[in-house]
Structure formats: C-alpha cells, structure tokens
Amino acid sequence: MALPFTVIGGYLGAGKTTLLNRMLAQADGLRLVVLVNDFGDLNIDAALVRRHEGDTIELANGCLCCSLVSGFAEALSQVKARAESFDQVVIEASGVAEPLRVAEMAQGFGLPVDGMLVVVDAEQIDRQAADKYVGDVVRRQLRQGDLLLVNKLDRITADQRAGLHEWLEVLAPGVPRLEMVRGEVPLQLLLGLHRGRGLPSSLSQPLHEPDAAGAAHRHGDRFDTWTLRSDRPLSRLQLEHFAAGLGPGIYRTKGFVALAEDPGRRQLFQQVGQRWSLEPADPWGDDAPTSALVVIGRRGATSSGALQELLESGQALTGPPAGAALHRL
C-alpha cells in the first residue's frame, strides 16, 4: 500500500516543529519520514541520530528526516524510492502554506492523504487572522484542517480559552479541535498506525494515566478510547451513516471491517474529523470476518453503547444520511 501522508500546517510560530519533535520521540517502532524546511529547528536527541548525511538524518528508531532545501518534489521522489522502509510520511508545511495545496501535491505523487493537521497558537491566532497582509491565509489554514491542534493553552486564561473555542467554531465550523501544551498529544490521535497490518496492541489500551497530578498537561484525563466489534457484515451505507454521525468530540477512528459488498477481504476504515476512507486490505483467509474499530475522542464525549448503536443502526437506510458532510481521504 502507498505511504500515507500527513500534513502539519499552521501559521509561523504556532508550534509545528515542537509537535514534530514529540512525534519522533513517540514513534516507538513506527517508521516515520519527516520532511522539514530546516534541520536546525528539530531538537533531536543526539543519542537517536545514527547518521547525518547532506539533506537527510537517519535515526536509530527507524525514522528519517529529509530536508526540503532541494525542493518538495525531489524529497518525495527520494522517499518513494525507499517506500518499503517506512510506514508514514509527515511534512511540516511552511507557515504561510495552505495544507490543502500541500496535500494535493502529495496526491500527485500517488500518496494517499491521511490527514491535514493545523496547529493553532492560542495566544496569537486572533491577531494573526485579523492581519491585513496574512489574515486570509491564516483563516484558510484553519478551514482546511481535518483537526485543529490548539497549542500554548498555558498562555491564556480560562475566559480567553472559552472565547477562543467560540471564535474557532465560527471561523472553522465543524472542524474538530484538540487542545495541547508544547505539542503534547498521543501519536495515535494523529496518524494511521495500523495500515494494512491489523490493530497494534497499543491502540487497545486505555489512554488514562493513574497519576492525576498535572492533569491539564497529560493525556489521561483528556482522552477516551472505545473499541467497537461486530460479527455481522457491515454495508457501505452503514459505514457512511456511522462516519456522518460521529460528533466533534471524536478525533480519530481506525480499524478493519467486514464489508457486505466485498466479503472475501478486510476493509481498512479510517476517519479524522469528517474526512474518512475505506480501502481493501488482506483476504480473511482462515479468520472469521469480524469488524473491529477503535474510536479516540474527548473524555466523556460519548459511550461505547452509543457508538455501537450508531455503527449498527444504518441497516434500514435507503440513502445517504441527511446533512452528511463527508469527504474521502
């Protein structure tokens, strides 16, 4: 399968590089190719660097960092030549680039878009969006995201935080938002970690942390995971209904399903916000066809029972769900 491609956008200083550093630190067996404009900003632990040659840095954990100094096309060509060595491509777009344009270029190289993440500077975004020179670019960045990563929450008050979310909902209605401080966010919320190979064991574990200290800066008190299973084949219409029914409190959904229209093989289902995909995967072979989805979202946003009912309730539908605003990955 082609390497999935994730775009990290956001205006200058929002925290994109800090987020990339966090992602590299959490890779843990996931072989990332990270495309960046400047190696100097990447604060990579020296113990991780195995080899640094020209425009590439090879890391001991299997990840690779490529500079875009020679151009986007050349960097992607180099990555595709070694595609079998990696699991995911992540690019940090420039601060004035539109994520959608970067994603379109990646698709031109045959790479499926896995998501467009936009980092938001909680302290500065309102002023940036109002700037007469760059404000239109900033506003388009926000509207093009599959997920807004609201960063630097420690720099604003509780009242400012509430006002910021109201403002973002007006400016980018329906785009889910995820809060973070210094780029701290679980990697499984951002990338498709199980493409073509089954669900990794880490996704079946709860994200709660036993120590409540510093909860505002930790994952555990902010996220829940729900695992859904079904022994009955699901139709495409059911899956479309399910995708349309997930609310803004759900950030990521991933898993394999038994599709009624193609009973001989697994289908990989992925969703980020309102962007979703369904792709054929391996044959079932001797395994009994079973659907298993992992849903990750805001803590308390829903329940396993509500999600299970949503997954299985589309059987009687005779057309697309009303008001569905879905986009294929």
DRENGU-170858 format. One record per residue (C-alpha): residue number from 1; x, y, z. Coordinates in nm, 4 decimals, decimal comma. Layout:
 num       px       py       pz
 NUM        X        Y        Z
...
This chain:
 num       px       py       pz
   1   0,0000   0,0000   0,0000
   2   0,1173   0,3552  -0,0712
   3   0,2694   0,5507   0,2154
   4   0,0003   0,7529   0,3963
   5   0,0785   1,1227   0,4007
   6   0,0048   1,3688   0,6815
   7   0,0342   1,7472   0,6519
   8   0,1126   1,9626   0,9557
   9   0,0159   2,3217   0,8844
  10  -0,0329   2,6385   1,0847
  11   0,0994   2,9910   1,0883
  12   0,4550   3,0866   1,1847
  13   0,5380   3,0147   1,5483
  14   0,2310   2,8028   1,6194
  15   0,4413   2,5069   1,7370
  16   0,4624   2,2786   1,4328
  17   0,8266   2,1847   1,4872
  18   0,7694   2,1201   1,8570
  19   0,4876   1,8841   1,7591
  20   0,7187   1,7038   1,5152
  21   0,9775   1,6552   1,7889
  22   0,7097   1,4995   2,0104
  23   0,6008   1,2715   1,7280
  24   0,9551   1,1481   1,6659
  25   1,0005   1,0821   2,0367
  26   0,6818   0,8699   2,0436
  27   0,7468   0,6750   1,7217
  28   0,8317   0,3517   1,9088
  29   0,8603   0,1223   1,6069
  30   0,6544   0,3336   1,3665
  31   0,8964   0,4301   1,0887
  32   0,8279   0,7927   1,0054
  33   0,9682   1,0015   0,7230
  34   0,9563   1,3642   0,8326
  35   1,0016   1,6357   0,5694
  36   1,1125   1,9684   0,7160
  37   1,2337   2,3037   0,5943
  38   1,5231   2,3317   0,8417
  39   1,7044   2,0635   1,0422
  40   1,8285   2,3310   1,2799
  41   1,4877   2,3643   1,4435
  42   1,4498   1,9908   1,5085
  43   1,5696   1,9238   1,8607
  44   1,6586   1,5581   1,8035
  45   1,8242   1,3707   2,0880
  46   2,1850   1,3104   1,9818
  47   2,1569   0,9515   2,1025
  48   1,8890   0,8906   1,8390
  49   2,0924   1,0164   1,5413
  50   2,2535   0,7221   1,3644
  51   2,3753   0,9006   1,0540
  52   2,3604   1,2564   0,9185
  53   2,4460   1,2912   0,5518
  54   2,3680   1,6014   0,3497
  55   1,9923   1,6555   0,3381
  56   1,8947   1,3523   0,5473
  57   1,9165   1,2463   0,9096
  58   1,8711   0,8761   0,9794
  59   1,7551   0,7910   1,3311
  60   1,8187   0,4795   1,5343
  61   1,4437   0,4210   1,5820
  62   1,3937   0,3686   1,2067
  63   1,2732   0,7216   1,1341
  64   1,4201   0,9502   0,8707
  65   1,4250   1,3300   0,8444
  66   1,4579   1,4845   0,4987
  67   1,5259   1,8494   0,4274
  68   1,3126   2,0324   0,1729
  69   1,6040   2,2561   0,0775
  70   1,6242   2,0900  -0,2666
  71   1,2503   2,1068  -0,3206
  72   0,9338   1,9180  -0,2367
  73   0,9314   1,7035  -0,5497
  74   1,2895   1,5855  -0,5072
  75   1,2371   1,4989  -0,1412
  76   0,9243   1,2972  -0,2186
  77   1,0992   1,1169  -0,5028
  78   1,3745   1,0100  -0,2635
  79   1,1190   0,8902  -0,0117
  80   0,9249   0,6890  -0,2707
  81   1,2467   0,5175  -0,3787
  82   1,2715   0,3766  -0,0235
  83   0,8993   0,3397   0,0418
  84   0,9264  -0,0178   0,1699
  85   1,1440   0,1055   0,4586
  86   0,8784   0,3360   0,6076
  87   0,5214   0,3429   0,7374
  88   0,4195   0,7087   0,7170
  89   0,5217   1,0411   0,5634
  90   0,4760   1,3621   0,7629
  91   0,5505   1,7070   0,6242
  92   0,5779   2,0329   0,8107
  93   0,4342   2,2900   0,5718
  94   0,5703   2,6435   0,5761
  95   0,3923   2,8920   0,7973
  96   0,2180   3,0598   0,5040
  97   0,1336   2,7438   0,3066
  98  -0,2196   2,6097   0,2703
  99  -0,2456   2,2454   0,3872
 100  -0,4818   2,1582   0,1031
 101  -0,2292   2,2652  -0,1607
 102   0,0451   2,0547   0,0005
 103  -0,1912   1,7563   0,0183
 104  -0,2790   1,7953  -0,3492
 105   0,0907   1,7840  -0,4405
 106   0,1376   1,4666  -0,2370
 107  -0,1582   1,3049  -0,4121
 108   0,0117   1,3892  -0,7409
 109   0,2904   1,1537  -0,6295
 110   0,0399   0,8776  -0,5542
 111   0,0474   0,9202  -0,1749
 112  -0,2921   0,8925   0,0000
 113  -0,3666   1,1839   0,2335
 114  -0,4023   1,0524   0,5886
 115  -0,4945   1,3862   0,7418
 116  -0,4349   1,7611   0,7489
 117  -0,3434   1,8847   1,0960
 118  -0,3349   2,2593   1,1666
 119  -0,1528   2,3874   1,4759
 120  -0,3126   2,6956   1,6329
 121  -0,1296   2,9462   1,8556
 122  -0,3925   3,0005   2,1257
 123  -0,2348   3,3299   2,2293
 124  -0,1849   3,4871   1,8856
 125  -0,4333   3,3326   1,6409
 126  -0,6997   3,6056   1,6637
 127  -0,4459   3,8773   1,5828
 128  -0,2916   3,6693   1,3063
 129  -0,6301   3,6061   1,1450
 130  -0,7079   3,9793   1,1561
 131  -0,3779   4,0850   0,9976
 132  -0,4476   4,2671   0,6704
 133  -0,1496   4,1053   0,4965
 134  -0,1663   3,7381   0,6039
 135  -0,5071   3,7079   0,7726
 136  -0,6735   3,5488   0,4695
 137  -0,4063   3,2773   0,4588
 138  -0,4426   3,2081   0,8320
 139  -0,8203   3,1757   0,8015
 140  -0,7907   2,9374   0,5051
 141  -0,5437   2,7233   0,7006
 142  -0,7970   2,6842   0,9806
 143  -1,0825   2,5924   0,7473
 144  -0,8719   2,3338   0,5611
 145  -0,7735   2,1309   0,8678
 146  -0,9160   1,7898   0,9479
 147  -0,8112   1,8563   1,3072
 148  -0,7144   2,1823   1,4786
 149  -0,4419   2,1367   1,7411
 150  -0,4893   2,4292   1,9795
 151  -0,1427   2,4826   2,1290
 152   0,0021   2,7046   2,4062
 153  -0,3028   2,6815   2,6295
 154  -0,0823   2,7629   2,9277
 155  -0,0501   3,1197   2,7964
 156  -0,4180   3,2162   2,8088
 157  -0,6813   3,2427   3,0820
 158  -0,9870   3,0235   3,1226
 159  -1,2126   3,3009   2,9897
 160  -0,9866   3,3521   2,6886
 161  -0,9918   2,9773   2,6278
 162  -1,3708   2,9664   2,6159
 163  -1,3806   3,2673   2,3849
 164  -1,1179   3,1128   2,1587
 165  -1,3241   2,7981   2,1059
 166  -1,6353   3,0021   2,0253
 167  -1,4356   3,2079   1,7765
 168  -1,2835   2,8987   1,6124
 169  -1,6247   2,7377   1,5761
 170  -1,7475   3,0438   1,3870
 171  -1,4370   3,0656   1,1696
 172  -1,3998   2,6911   1,1033
 173  -1,7406   2,5353   1,1798
 174  -1,7434   2,1612   1,2304
 175  -1,3649   2,1179   1,2309
 176  -1,2777   1,9164   1,5451
 177  -1,0321   2,0703   1,7909
 178  -0,7775   1,9140   2,0234
 179  -0,6058   2,1095   2,2993
 180  -0,2378   2,0672   2,3817
 181   0,0548   2,2306   2,5575
 182   0,4030   2,2225   2,4000
 183   0,2856   1,9755   2,1382
 184   0,1995   1,7000   2,3857
 185  -0,0617   1,4767   2,2255
 186  -0,0801   1,0967   2,1786
 187   0,0626   0,9962   1,8434
 188  -0,2276   0,7589   1,7776
 189  -0,4621   1,0564   1,7543
 190  -0,2649   1,1968   1,4625
 191  -0,1599   0,9082   1,2382
 192  -0,3000   0,5835   1,0975
 193  -0,0771   0,3411   1,2848
 194  -0,2222   0,0079   1,1705
 195  -0,2498   0,0486   0,7934
 196  -0,2711  -0,2930   0,6288
 197  -0,1329  -0,4918   0,9234
 198  -0,4037  -0,5085   1,1879
 199  -0,4518  -0,3044   1,5024
 200  -0,1411  -0,2533   1,7170
 201  -0,1793  -0,3587   2,0779
 202  -0,1172  -0,0018   2,1973
 203  -0,4496   0,1116   2,0493
 204  -0,6459  -0,1354   2,2584
 205  -0,5061   0,0099   2,5818
 206  -0,6831   0,2985   2,7608
 207  -0,5197   0,6388   2,7457
 208  -0,5905   0,7130   3,1121
 209  -0,2942   0,7812   3,3399
 210  -0,3156   0,6774   3,7059
 211  -0,1436   0,9887   3,8420
 212  -0,3811   1,2857   3,8382
 213  -0,1052   1,5397   3,9080
 214  -0,0579   1,7868   3,6263
 215  -0,3708   1,6594   3,4512
 216  -0,4009   1,9714   3,2365
 217  -0,0772   1,8733   3,0621
 218  -0,1326   1,4984   3,0451
 219  -0,3198   1,2754   2,8031
 220  -0,5071   1,0597   3,0504
 221  -0,7693   1,2994   3,1780
 222  -0,8470   1,4379   2,8338
 223  -0,8991   1,1350   2,6082
 224  -1,1005   0,8161   2,5989
 225  -1,0798   0,5158   2,3689
 226  -1,3734   0,2949   2,2755
 227  -1,3439  -0,0415   2,0988
 228  -1,6338  -0,1493   1,8774
 229  -1,6853  -0,5002   1,7420
 230  -1,9411  -0,6665   1,5185
 231  -1,9633  -1,0217   1,3875
 232  -2,2172  -0,9211   1,1232
 233  -2,1002  -0,7775   0,7893
 234  -2,1489  -0,4020   0,7587
 235  -2,2695  -0,2297   0,4457
 236  -2,1093   0,0746   0,2875
 237  -2,4262   0,2646   0,3747
 238  -2,3922   0,1716   0,7413
 239  -2,0329   0,2938   0,7437
 240  -2,1301   0,6218   0,5786
 241  -2,4045   0,6684   0,8351
 242  -2,1561   0,5910   1,1136
 243  -1,8968   0,8358   0,9778
 244  -2,1535   1,1143   0,9467
 245  -2,2850   1,0563   1,2983
 246  -1,9558   1,0985   1,4851
 247  -1,9632   1,4346   1,6594
 248  -1,6895   1,6960   1,7109
 249  -1,5751   1,5244   2,0297
 250  -1,4405   1,2310   1,8249
 251  -1,0923   1,2891   1,6861
 252  -0,9887   0,9601   1,5257
 253  -1,1454   0,6286   1,4207
 254  -0,9483   0,3367   1,2798
 255  -0,9968  -0,0331   1,2233
 256  -1,0824  -0,3207   0,9939
 257  -1,4368  -0,4073   0,8946
 258  -1,6145  -0,6977   0,7284
 259  -1,7864  -0,5348   0,4318
 260  -2,1068  -0,6929   0,2999
 261  -2,0267  -0,5863  -0,0582
 262  -1,6781  -0,7458  -0,0514
 263  -1,6926  -1,0439   0,1878
 264  -1,3604  -1,2012   0,0888
 265  -1,1212  -0,9465   0,2411
 266  -1,0773  -0,6960   0,5194
 267  -1,1518  -0,3301   0,4602
 268  -0,9460  -0,0632   0,6343
 269  -1,1647   0,2176   0,7722
 270  -1,0089   0,5446   0,8870
 271  -1,1567   0,8795   0,9832
 272  -1,0151   1,2142   1,1001
 273  -1,2934   1,4602   1,1719
 274  -1,5218   1,4473   0,8670
 275  -1,2557   1,3040   0,6365
 276  -1,2779   0,9259   0,6023
 277  -1,1623   0,6392   0,3824
 278  -1,2408   0,2736   0,3179
 279  -0,9703   0,0681   0,1464
 280  -0,9416  -0,3029   0,0617
 281  -0,6791  -0,4891   0,2650
 282  -0,5740  -0,8533   0,3124
 283  -0,8034  -1,1546   0,2492
 284  -0,9683  -1,3034   0,5568
 285  -0,8167  -1,6447   0,4882
 286  -0,8941  -1,8774   0,7798
 287  -1,0021  -1,5883   1,0050
 288  -1,3716  -1,5318   1,0682
 289  -1,4805  -1,1964   0,9208
 290  -1,5167  -0,9567   1,2136
 291  -1,5302  -0,5786   1,2346
 292  -1,3170  -0,4064   1,4985
 293  -1,2870  -0,0282   1,5267
 294  -1,1001   0,1850   1,7768
 295  -1,2510   0,5301   1,8397
 296  -1,0483   0,8014   2,0137
 297  -1,2062   1,1206   2,1408
 298  -1,2594   1,3715   2,4170
 299  -1,3185   1,2110   2,7519
 300  -1,6898   1,1784   2,8192
 301  -1,7876   1,2744   2,4639
 302  -1,9859   0,9542   2,4142
 303  -2,0144   0,5935   2,5285
 304  -1,9392   0,2522   2,3839
 305  -2,3098   0,1747   2,3735
 306  -2,3949   0,4881   2,1758
 307  -2,1127   0,4256   1,9291
 308  -2,2079   0,0590   1,8879
 309  -2,5684   0,1536   1,8188
 310  -2,4558   0,4149   1,5665
 311  -2,2375   0,1585   1,3882
 312  -2,5145  -0,0966   1,3514
 313  -2,8155   0,1327   1,3023
 314  -2,7718   0,2025   0,9314
 315  -2,9158  -0,1245   0,8044
 316  -3,2557   0,0211   0,7244
 317  -3,1253   0,3303   0,5484
 318  -3,2162   0,3627   0,1819
 319  -2,9973   0,6614   0,1007
 320  -2,7101   0,8719   0,2339
 321  -2,7732   1,0184   0,5800
 322  -2,9291   1,3627   0,5667
 323  -2,6877   1,6507   0,6110
 324  -2,3765   1,4331   0,5854
 325  -2,0735   1,6478   0,5037
 326  -1,8177   1,3788   0,4355
 327  -1,5007   1,3864   0,2305
 328  -1,2954   1,0908   0,1124
 329  -0,9340   1,0754   0,2218
